[in-house]
Amino acid sequence: MSELGIRVVRIAEFAWSRMEPAAGRFDWAWLDEAIAVLAGAGLKLVLGTPTAAPPHWLIAQHPEILPWDAHGRPKTFGSRRHYSFSSEPFYEASRRIVSALARRYGAHDALIAWQIDNEYGCHDTALSYDPAALRGFRAWLAHRYGTVHALNDAWGTVFWSAEYATFDDVGFPVGMPAQINPIHALDFRRFTSDEVCRYNRMQVDILRELSPGKPVFTNFMSQFTEFDHHTLARDVDLAAWDSYPLGALERQPAVSDADRRRYMRTGHPDLAAFTHDLMRNLGRGRFWVMEQQAGPVNWAYNNPVPAAGMVRTWTWEAFAHGAEVVSYFRWRQVPYAQEQMHSGLLAPDDRIEPGGIEAGRVARELASLPDVPPPAARVALVFDYETKWMTDLQRHGAGFDYMSLCFRWYGALRRLGLDVDIIGPGHSFDGHALVVVPSLTSVDAGFVAQLEASGAHAVFGPRCGSKTREFAIPPGLPPAELARLVPMRTLRVDSTPPDHVEDVVDASGNKVGVCRHWRDIVEPLAETKVVCRFTDGAPVLLEHGRFRVIAGDVEDTLLAAWLRAAVDAAGIPVTPVTDGLRLSSRGPLRFAINYGPGRATVPAPAGARFLIGGPVLEPCDVAAWQ
């Protein structure tokens, strides 16, 4: 590892049964040896708390630890993530193992950070329908609403005679013959998110007490929205995630079939970058990649071999977006059990794999670059987990997908050569000249006031301000508080099949593009200007001062043109790129990543000094210049 250029190693994140082979009996000899060998080679360590894989003896003692599915069936022992976040016996067992681990290794010189658990919620394990979760949900509702009368009022349970007499009458939002009350389902998701954060906070508190000065984090996943990452990230020291560009490609509905084929061996040029930019801001400027794909994986629908050069290129892309550490998964391919088809830097027989060779090359190249600060983007994209939950729970049109909308808006900005901060609705807008909001279902007065005071330009997409926090239509109609920035009212909505289009025309009646899936039928008020309309006369692009609204899910070409106009109005210079080329900046360095399929000319100014690569990039290659 040391000879290859690796400097940081993560270990032990699934090793509970070896650390504590029986209740209260610990065996550290094997881990002492492993740490001594690694530290003796000059490697720094990230220790994982092993709570993602509770041992069999613990489940046998407390079977109530297991999570339950929506049909009331326990998920059994034999893989991983087999616990309910609401289980108190699991809390106690977790406290014991994490405390013991921290006491033994918390002051070790080679230890540089703690990873808590592993991939919270993976394998559909965030939501659990076990008895402990039901008790917890009812207590959470009592704390949130105070009285069952207030809950009935907020939930509108008078509809369909669904009123509750006590909090103990409330069940899970599953198994009903007709539609589930959306606020019931939303509150259960909110409760679940709070449970994940509560469990994580317990481990954070232990590690900070027993291993002071060592950063703590957990490893998030790409496109995963089952809990609010903005809330959890407040409790950790940096953000980290697991980057698998080829597996993520197959799970992104916004990617066309043609692009899926085109980028089958490289990943889409905006997919990993989207999560890098989200993680950087979750971590307040600090993020790590704890699992970087190093070859074919085992868990996607299909698992192609990455194109030659892509392991190196993905690594450089992470650093270009601000990563401090990129750790590969895994060192050696395991020849047995569930992940035996998941490759590593070494094959099972210890031969170095192509990904290992590329990792060594990155390590050598990194040594030639100066230390530089993380990117300082002038554009921010607001990404909100509750909007994802609300639009999923009341989609009102199968073609409307919040994640796809955000991804398409992000891609349009990236094709302008821009760096983008992906932030939550409570994040500061300081330093941003343009804020884009693909959708924000519930817009509160504080968000509007902060944006108004920031001086930034802003663009809002469809369904913004369409619901209250209680998942109801706002008094006075949508977009509620947003109408302070762009005076208007949403009179109705139009959700159409994916193969239907609505033409968009400019002020002269010329067709400029089309809209699919969704449109807000809006009425402009006061001095709001209508720039473009649908052919039936309904406004689609509205402007009021430095604020704009796009009242529909418009096609990519039209979206790109309208976002470009907003970028220009905000005074932000652009460097448009085509095909698979993408740009990023860190301090004085500018990076270009070429996802292909052909060669690309790097838009470096005359006299630029290249530190990596040159002015012409082959596919799957990277350049960096000053």
C-alpha positions in Angstrom: 0.0 0.0 0.0 2.7 2.4 1.0 4.7 1.7 -2.2 1.6 2.3 -4.3 1.2 5.8 -2.7 -1.7 5.1 -0.5 -1.6 7.2 2.7 -5.0 6.5 4.4 -6.6 3.2 5.2 -10.1 2.6 6.5 -10.7 -0.6 8.5 -13.0 -2.5 10.8 -16.4 -1.1 9.8 -18.1 -4.5 9.8 -16.0 -6.4 12.4 -18.3 -6.4 15.4 -18.4 -10.2 15.8 -14.6 -10.3 15.9 -14.3 -7.3 18.3 -17.0 -8.6 20.7 -17.5 -12.4 20.1 -19.8 -12.6 23.1 -21.7 -10.0 25.1 -19.1 -7.9 27.1 -16.1 -10.1 26.0 -13.8 -8.2 23.8 -10.9 -9.5 21.6 -8.6 -6.8 20.4 -5.5 -8.9 19.5 -6.2 -9.2 15.8 -7.0 -5.5 15.5 -4.0 -4.5 17.6 -1.8 -6.4 15.1 -3.5 -4.9 12.0 -3.1 -1.4 13.3 0.5 -2.0 14.3 1.4 -3.3 10.8 -0.4 -0.4 9.0 1.0 2.3 11.3 4.5 0.7 11.0 4.3 1.3 7.3 3.5 5.0 7.8 -0.2 4.7 7.0 -2.9 6.7 8.7 -6.1 5.1 9.8 -9.8 5.7 9.7 -11.5 3.4 12.1 -15.1 2.4 11.4 -17.6 1.8 14.2 -19.0 -1.7 13.4 -22.6 -1.0 14.1 -23.9 -1.7 10.6 -23.5 -5.4 11.2 -24.8 -6.5 14.6 -23.5 -10.0 15.6 -25.7 -13.1 15.8 -25.5 -13.4 19.6 -26.9 -9.9 20.0 -29.9 -10.7 17.7 -30.5 -13.9 19.5 -30.6 -12.0 22.8 -32.7 -9.2 21.4 -34.6 -10.2 18.3 -36.6 -7.0 18.6 -33.5 -5.2 17.2 -34.4 -6.4 13.7 -36.2 -4.0 11.4 -39.6 -4.8 10.0 -40.9 -4.3 6.5 -44.2 -2.5 5.6 -46.0 -5.9 5.8 -45.1 -6.4 9.4 -42.4 -9.0 8.8 -39.0 -8.9 10.5 -35.9 -8.7 8.2 -33.7 -11.5 9.3 -30.1 -12.0 10.3 -27.4 -13.0 7.8 -26.3 -10.0 5.8 -26.0 -6.4 7.2 -28.0 -3.3 8.3 -30.3 -5.6 10.2 -31.4 -3.1 12.9 -34.1 -0.7 13.7 -33.0 2.9 14.5 -35.6 2.9 17.2 -34.4 -0.2 19.1 -33.3 0.7 22.6 -31.4 -2.6 23.2 -29.5 -1.8 20.0 -28.7 1.7 21.3 -27.3 0.2 24.5 -25.2 -2.4 22.6 -24.0 0.2 20.2 -22.9 2.5 23.1 -21.0 -0.4 24.6 -19.0 -1.4 21.5 -18.3 2.2 20.3 -17.1 3.2 23.8 -14.9 0.2 24.1 -13.4 0.8 20.6 -12.8 4.5 21.4 -11.2 3.8 24.8 -8.7 1.4 23.2 -7.7 3.3 20.1 -9.0 6.8 20.5 -5.6 8.3 21.3 -3.6 6.2 18.8 -1.1 8.4 16.8 -2.0 6.7 13.5 -5.7 7.4 13.9 -6.8 10.5 11.9 -10.6 10.1 11.9 -13.7 7.9 12.8 -16.3 6.7 10.4 -19.6 6.1 12.2 -21.5 3.0 11.0 -21.7 2.4 7.2 -24.1 3.8 4.6 -27.1 4.6 6.9 -30.3 3.3 5.3 -28.7 1.2 2.6 -30.9 -1.7 1.3 -34.1 0.1 2.3 -33.4 0.0 6.0 -34.1 3.6 7.1 -37.8 3.1 7.3 -38.8 0.3 9.8 -42.3 -0.7 10.8 -41.4 -2.6 14.0 -43.1 -2.0 17.4 -40.3 0.2 18.8 -40.6 2.4 15.7 -44.3 2.7 16.3 -43.9 3.7 19.9 -41.2 6.2 18.9 -43.4 7.6 16.1 -46.3 8.2 18.5 -44.0 9.9 21.0 -42.5 12.0 18.2 -46.0 13.1 17.2 -47.0 13.9 20.7 -43.9 16.1 21.1 -44.5 17.8 17.7 -48.2 18.5 18.1 -48.7 18.6 21.9 -52.4 17.5 21.7 -54.1 15.0 19.4 -56.6 17.8 18.6 -53.7 19.8 17.1 -52.6 16.7 15.1 -56.1 16.2 13.8 -56.3 19.9 12.8 -52.8 19.8 11.1 -53.5 16.5 9.3 -57.0 17.4 8.2 -58.3 14.1 9.6 -61.9 15.3 9.5 -61.7 14.3 5.8 -62.9 10.7 5.4 -63.7 10.6 9.1 -60.1 9.7 10.0 -59.9 11.6 13.3 -57.9 10.2 16.2 -58.9 10.2 19.9 -55.3 9.6 21.2 -51.8 9.5 19.8 -51.9 5.7 20.5 -54.5 5.4 17.8 -52.1 6.5 15.1 -50.5 3.7 13.1 -48.0 3.5 10.3 -48.9 5.1 7.0 -49.1 1.7 5.2 -51.7 -1.0 4.2 -54.7 1.3 3.7 -57.2 0.5 0.9 -57.2 4.1 -0.5 -54.7 6.9 -0.6 -52.7 7.5 2.5 -53.0 11.0 4.1 -49.8 12.7 2.7 -49.0 14.5 5.9 -49.2 11.2 7.8 -46.6 9.7 5.5 -44.5 12.9 5.5 -44.4 13.0 9.3 -43.3 9.3 9.4 -40.4 10.2 7.0 -39.6 13.2 9.2 -39.6 10.9 12.3 -37.4 8.3 10.5 -34.9 11.0 9.5 -34.8 12.3 13.1 -34.2 8.7 14.4 -31.2 8.3 12.0 -29.8 11.6 13.2 -30.5 10.7 16.9 -28.6 7.4 16.5 -25.7 9.0 14.7 -25.5 11.8 17.4 -25.2 9.2 20.1 -22.0 7.8 18.5 -20.7 11.3 17.8 -21.0 12.2 21.5 -19.1 9.1 22.6 -16.3 9.5 20.1 -15.8 13.2 20.9 -15.6 12.5 24.6 -13.3 9.5 24.4 -11.2 10.4 21.3 -11.0 14.2 21.5 -9.6 16.0 18.5 -10.3 13.2 16.0 -12.8 14.2 13.3 -16.0 12.1 13.1 -18.2 11.5 10.0 -20.4 8.9 8.4 -20.3 7.8 4.7 -23.3 8.9 2.7 -24.5 7.4 -0.6 -25.2 8.9 -4.0 -28.8 9.8 -4.8 -30.0 8.6 -1.4 -32.7 10.6 0.2 -34.3 8.5 2.9 -33.1 10.9 5.7 -32.2 14.6 5.7 -28.4 14.8 5.2 -28.4 18.6 5.9 -29.7 17.9 9.4 -27.3 15.0 10.1 -24.3 16.8 8.8 -24.6 19.5 11.5 -23.4 16.9 14.0 -20.2 15.7 12.1 -16.9 17.3 11.3 -16.9 16.7 7.6 -19.0 14.9 4.9 -18.0 11.7 3.2 -19.6 9.5 0.6 -19.2 6.3 -1.5 -18.7 7.0 -5.2 -19.7 4.3 -7.7 -20.2 6.2 -11.0 -21.2 3.1 -13.0 -23.8 1.8 -10.6 -25.2 5.3 -10.1 -25.6 5.7 -13.9 -28.2 2.9 -14.0 -30.2 4.3 -11.2 -30.6 7.9 -12.4 -33.9 8.3 -14.2 -32.9 11.7 -15.8 -30.2 9.9 -17.9 -31.5 9.0 -21.3 -31.0 5.5 -22.7 -28.7 6.9 -25.3 -26.5 8.5 -22.6 -26.6 5.3 -20.5 -25.1 3.5 -23.4 -22.7 6.3 -24.2 -21.3 6.5 -20.7 -21.6 2.9 -19.7 -17.9 2.6 -18.9 -17.3 6.1 -17.6 -20.4 7.2 -15.7 -22.3 10.3 -16.7 -20.1 13.5 -16.5 -22.5 15.2 -14.0 -23.4 12.3 -11.7 -20.4 12.0 -9.4 -19.8 15.8 -9.6 -23.4 16.5 -8.3 -22.7 14.5 -5.1 -19.2 15.9 -4.7 -20.7 19.4 -4.7 -23.5 18.4 -2.3 -21.0 16.8 0.1 -18.6 19.7 0.0 -21.3 22.0 1.3 -22.7 19.4 3.8 -19.2 19.3 5.2 -18.9 23.1 5.3 -16.0 22.9 2.8 -14.6 19.6 3.9 -15.5 16.3 2.2 -13.9 12.9 1.7 -14.6 10.0 -0.6 -14.5 6.8 1.5 -15.3 4.3 -1.3 -14.1 5.1 -4.8 -15.0 2.5 -7.4 -11.8 0.8 -8.5 -13.2 -1.7 -11.1 -16.4 -3.6 -11.7 -18.8 -3.9 -8.8 -21.3 -6.6 -7.9 -24.5 -4.9 -6.9 -25.9 -2.9 -10.0 -28.2 -4.3 -12.6 -25.2 -4.7 -14.9 -21.6 -4.3 -13.8 -19.3 -3.3 -16.7 -15.6 -2.9 -16.4 -14.6 0.8 -16.2 -12.9 2.3 -19.3 -9.1 2.5 -19.1 -8.1 5.6 -17.2 -11.4 6.2 -15.4 -10.3 5.2 -11.9 -7.6 7.8 -12.2 -10.0 10.3 -13.7 -12.7 9.8 -11.1 -10.1 10.3 -8.4 -8.9 13.6 -10.0 -12.5 14.7 -10.4 -13.1 14.3 -6.6 -10.0 16.4 -5.8 -11.0 19.0 -8.4 -14.3 19.4 -6.5 -12.6 19.8 -3.2 -12.1 16.3 -1.7 -9.3 16.0 0.9 -9.1 12.2 0.8 -10.1 9.6 -1.8 -10.1 6.0 -0.5 -10.7 3.1 -2.8 -13.0 0.2 -2.2 -11.4 -2.1 -1.9 -7.7 -3.1 -1.4 -8.1 -6.8 -2.3 -11.0 -8.5 -3.9 -12.6 -11.0 -1.4 -13.0 -14.4 -3.0 -16.0 -15.5 -0.9 -19.4 -14.3 0.4 -21.7 -11.6 -0.9 -19.2 -9.2 -2.4 -16.8 -11.7 -4.1 -17.6 -10.1 -7.5 -16.7 -6.6 -6.3 -13.3 -5.8 -7.5 -10.4 -4.1 -5.7 -7.0 -2.6 -6.4 -5.7 -6.2 -6.1 -7.2 -9.4 -7.5 -7.9 -12.3 -5.1 -4.4 -13.7 -6.0 -2.7 -10.4 -5.1 -2.1 -9.3 -8.7 -2.4 -5.6 -9.1 -5.5 -4.7 -11.1 -5.7 -1.8 -13.6 -7.5 0.3 -11.0 -4.5 -0.2 -8.7 -2.1 0.9 -11.4 -4.2 4.0 -12.0 -4.4 4.8 -8.2 -0.6 4.6 -8.0 -0.3 7.1 -10.9 -2.7 9.6 -9.2 -0.6 9.4 -6.0 2.5 10.3 -8.0 0.8 13.1 -9.8 -0.7 14.6 -6.6 2.8 15.1 -5.2 3.4 17.7 -7.9 0.4 19.9 -7.1 0.3 22.7 -4.6 -2.2 22.7 -1.7 -5.2 24.7 -2.8 -8.5 25.7 -1.2 -11.8 24.1 -2.0 -13.9 25.6 -4.9 -15.5 28.9 -4.3 -18.6 28.8 -6.5 -20.7 31.9 -7.3 -23.7 29.7 -8.2 -25.8 27.8 -5.6 -28.4 25.1 -6.3 -30.9 24.5 -3.5 -31.5 20.8 -2.8 -34.2 19.9 -0.3 -34.9 16.4 1.1 -38.4 17.3 2.2 -39.3 18.4 -1.3 -38.2 15.0 -2.5 -40.4 13.3 0.0 -43.4 15.6 -0.7 -43.2 15.3 -4.4 -42.9 11.5 -4.1 -45.8 11.2 -1.7 -48.1 13.3 -3.9 -46.4 13.1 -7.3 -49.6 14.0 -9.1 -48.0 12.9 -12.4 -45.8 9.9 -13.0 -43.4 11.8 -15.1 -42.4 14.4 -12.5 -39.3 13.5 -10.6 -37.6 15.9 -8.2 -34.1 14.2 -8.4 -34.3 14.3 -12.2 -35.3 17.9 -12.2 -32.4 18.9 -9.9 -29.9 16.8 -11.9 -31.0 18.5 -15.2 -30.7 22.0 -13.8 -27.3 21.1 -12.4 -26.1 19.7 -15.7 -27.2 22.8 -17.5 -25.1 25.0 -15.2 -22.1 22.6 -15.5 -22.2 22.8 -19.3 -21.6 26.5 -18.9 -18.2 25.6 -17.2 -19.5 26.8 -13.8 -18.7 25.6 -10.3 -21.8 25.0 -8.3 -22.5 24.8 -4.6 -25.4 22.4 -3.7 -26.9 23.7 -0.5 -30.0 23.3 1.7 -32.7 25.9 2.0 -31.3 27.0 5.4 -27.8 27.6 4.0 -26.4 31.1 3.8 -26.3 32.7 0.3 -23.1 34.7 1.1 -20.8 34.8 -1.9 -23.4 33.6 -4.4 -24.4 35.8 -7.2 -27.0 33.4 -8.5 -29.3 30.9 -6.6 -31.2 28.3 -8.6 -34.1 26.5 -7.0 -35.4 23.6 -9.3 -38.3 23.1 -6.9 -38.9 23.9 -3.2 -42.3 22.6 -2.1 -42.6 24.6 1.1 -41.1 28.1 1.0 -40.9 29.9 4.4 -40.7 33.6 5.1 -37.1 33.2 6.5 -35.8 31.7 3.2 -37.5 34.5 1.2 -36.1 37.3 3.5 -32.6 35.9 3.4 -32.6 35.6 -0.4 -34.1 39.1 -0.8 -31.4 40.6 1.5 -28.5 38.7 -0.2 -28.5 40.7 -3.4 -28.3 37.5 -5.4 -30.3 36.8 -8.5 -32.5 33.7 -8.3 -34.4 31.3 -10.6 -37.3 29.2 -9.3 -38.7 26.1 -11.0 -42.2 24.4 -10.9 -44.1 23.6 -7.7 -42.2 26.1 -5.6 -44.3 27.2 -2.6 -47.0 24.8 -3.6 -47.5 23.3 0.0 -47.4 24.4 3.6 -45.3 22.5 6.2 -48.5 20.6 7.0 -48.7 19.4 3.4 -51.7 21.6 2.5 -52.4 24.1 -0.2 -51.3 27.5 1.2 -53.9 30.1 2.1 -54.2 32.5 -0.8 -52.9 29.9 -3.2 -49.3 29.1 -4.1 -46.5 30.1 -4.3 -47.2 31.5 -0.9 -44.2 33.5 0.5 -42.4 33.3 -2.9 -45.0 35.8 -4.2 -43.1 38.5 -2.3 -40.2 38.1 -4.8 -42.3 37.4 -7.9 -45.9 38.6 -7.5 -48.1 35.8 -9.0 -50.6 33.2 -8.1 -50.8 29.5 -9.2 -54.4 28.9 -10.2 -54.1 25.2 -11.0 -51.6 22.6 -12.2 -51.4 20.6 -15.3 -49.8 17.1 -15.1 -49.5 15.3 -18.5 -48.3 12.0 -19.9 -44.5 11.8 -20.7 -45.2 11.7 -24.5 -47.3 14.9 -24.4 -45.6 18.3 -25.0 -46.8 21.9 -24.5 -45.2 24.3 -26.9 -43.6 27.5 -25.5 -43.5 30.7 -27.5 -41.8 34.1 -27.0 -43.4 37.5 -27.0 -43.4 37.5 -30.8 -45.2 34.1 -30.9 -42.2 32.2 -32.1 -41.8 28.7 -30.7 -38.7 28.4 -28.5 -39.2 25.0 -27.0 -41.5 22.6 -25.2 -42.6 21.5 -21.7 -43.3 18.0 -20.5 -44.7 16.3 -17.4 -45.8 19.4 -15.4 -46.8 23.0 -15.6 -48.1 25.5 -13.1 -50.9 27.6 -14.5 -50.1 31.0 -13.1 -51.4 34.5 -13.0 -48.9 37.3 -12.9 -49.6 40.2 -10.4 -48.3 43.7 -9.9 -45.4 44.5 -12.2 -44.3 40.9 -12.9 -43.2 40.6 -16.5 -44.2 37.6 -18.7 -41.3 36.7 -21.0 -42.6 33.5 -22.6 -46.0 31.7 -22.6 -47.5 28.4 -23.5 -49.6 28.5 -26.7 -52.8 28.6 -24.6 -51.6 31.9 -23.1 -50.5 30.7 -19.7 -47.2 32.3 -18.6 -44.1 30.0 -18.4 -41.2 32.4 -17.8 -41.8 35.3 -15.5 -39.4 38.0 -14.2 -39.6 40.5 -11.4 -36.4 42.4 -10.8 -33.6 40.0 -10.2 -36.0 37.0 -9.7 -37.3 34.6 -12.3 -39.8 31.8 -12.3 -39.9 28.9 -14.8 -43.5 27.6 -14.3 -43.0 24.2 -16.0 -40.7 21.2 -16.5 -39.2 22.6 -19.8 -36.9 20.6 -22.1 -33.1 20.7 -21.6 -32.3 23.1 -24.5 -34.8 25.7 -23.3 -33.8 25.3 -19.7 -30.1 25.8 -20.6 -30.9 29.0 -22.5 -33.0 30.5 -19.7 -30.4 29.6 -17.0 -27.7 31.1 -19.2 -29.7 34.3 -19.3 -29.9 34.4 -15.5 -26.2 33.7 -15.2 -25.4 36.6 -17.6 -27.8 38.9 -15.7 -25.9 37.9 -12.4 -22.6 38.9 -14.1 -21.0 35.5 -13.9 -18.5 34.7 -16.7 -19.1 31.4 -18.4 -17.0 28.9 -20.5 -19.5 26.7 -22.3 -18.3 23.2 -22.9 -19.7 20.4 -25.1 -20.1 16.7 -25.0 -18.4 15.1 -22.0 -16.0 17.8 -21.1 -16.4 19.4 -17.6 -14.5 22.1 -15.8 -13.8 22.8 -12.1 -11.7 25.3 -10.2 -9.7 25.1 -6.9 -7.9 28.3 -6.0 -5.4 29.1 -8.8 -5.9 25.7 -10.5 -8.4 24.9 -13.3 -9.3 21.3 -14.0 -10.8 19.7 -17.1 -12.3 16.2 -17.1 -13.0 14.5 -20.4 -15.7 11.8 -20.2 -15.6 11.5 -24.0 -16.5 10.0 -26.3 -13.9 11.9 -28.4 -11.0 14.1 -27.9 -11.6 17.5 -26.3 -9.8 20.8 -26.6 -9.2 22.3 -23.1 -10.3 26.0 -22.8 -7.1 27.1 -21.2 -5.9 30.7 -21.9 -2.8 31.3 -23.9 0.3 30.9 -21.7 -1.4 28.6 -19.2 1.1 26.3 -17.4 -0.2 22.7 -17.4 0.6 20.7 -14.3 -1.2 17.6 -15.5 -2.1 16.8 -19.1 -2.2 19.4 -21.9 -4.4 21.5 -24.2 -5.9 18.4 -25.9 -7.5 15.7 -23.8 -8.1 12.1 -24.9 -11.3 10.4 -23.5 -11.0 9.4 -19.8 -8.3 11.9 -19.1 -7.7 15.0 -17.0 -5.8 18.2 -17.2 -4.9 20.8 -14.6 -3.4 24.2 -15.3 -2.6 27.5 -13.6 
